[in-house]
Amino acid sequence: MKKQSMFENYPDVVEVEDLRKMLGGISKRLAYKLLAEQEIRSVRVGRAYKIPKICVIEYLLGEEMCHISFS
């Protein structure tokens, strides 16, 4: 499966509820733990986490960290 086609029905930046669904319905507590420990890279905007979809994909593929380049 190509990285580009994974989760094609999700926006490029997802929130915690989407993350939970993408990871098979994990608990809210586990989702926040993964984000707080930077297992899945994200950006905090106020109190909300914004998670680039590519970071979720990289996490699932077992990459060390998610690296995004803006070029």
C-alpha positions in Angstrom: 0.0 0.0 0.0 1.3 3.4 -0.9 1.7 6.0 1.8 -0.3 8.5 -0.3 -3.4 6.2 -0.4 -3.5 5.5 3.3 -6.4 7.3 5.0 -7.3 9.2 1.8 -10.7 10.1 3.3 -9.1 12.1 6.1 -7.8 15.7 5.9 -4.1 16.4 5.8 -4.2 17.5 9.4 -6.4 15.6 11.9 -7.5 16.0 15.4 -7.5 13.5 18.3 -10.9 11.9 17.5 -9.7 11.2 13.9 -6.4 9.8 15.3 -8.3 7.5 17.6 -10.3 6.1 14.6 -7.2 5.9 12.4 -5.5 3.7 15.0 -8.4 1.3 15.3 -10.5 2.9 18.0 -7.8 3.4 20.7 -8.8 5.1 23.9 -8.7 8.8 24.4 -6.2 8.3 27.2 -3.8 6.3 24.9 -4.2 8.9 22.1 -3.2 11.7 24.4 -0.3 9.7 25.8 1.1 9.0 22.3 0.9 12.7 21.6 2.3 13.9 24.9 5.3 11.5 24.7 5.8 12.6 21.0 5.4 9.0 19.8 3.3 10.7 17.1 4.4 14.2 16.3 1.8 17.0 16.5 1.4 20.7 17.0 -0.5 22.3 19.9 -2.9 25.1 18.9 -4.2 26.4 22.2 -5.4 23.3 24.0 -6.0 21.3 20.8 -3.6 18.9 19.1 -3.3 19.1 15.4 -1.7 16.0 13.9 -0.3 15.9 10.3 -1.8 12.8 8.7 1.7 11.8 7.4 2.9 11.6 11.0 0.2 9.0 11.8 1.2 7.0 8.7 4.9 7.2 9.6 4.0 6.0 13.1 2.1 3.0 11.7 4.9 2.2 9.4 7.4 2.1 12.3 9.5 5.1 11.3 11.7 6.6 14.0 10.1 10.0 13.8 8.0 12.0 11.4 10.0 14.5 9.4 8.1 17.0 7.3 9.9 19.2 4.9 8.3 22.3 3.4 9.8 22.9 0.0 
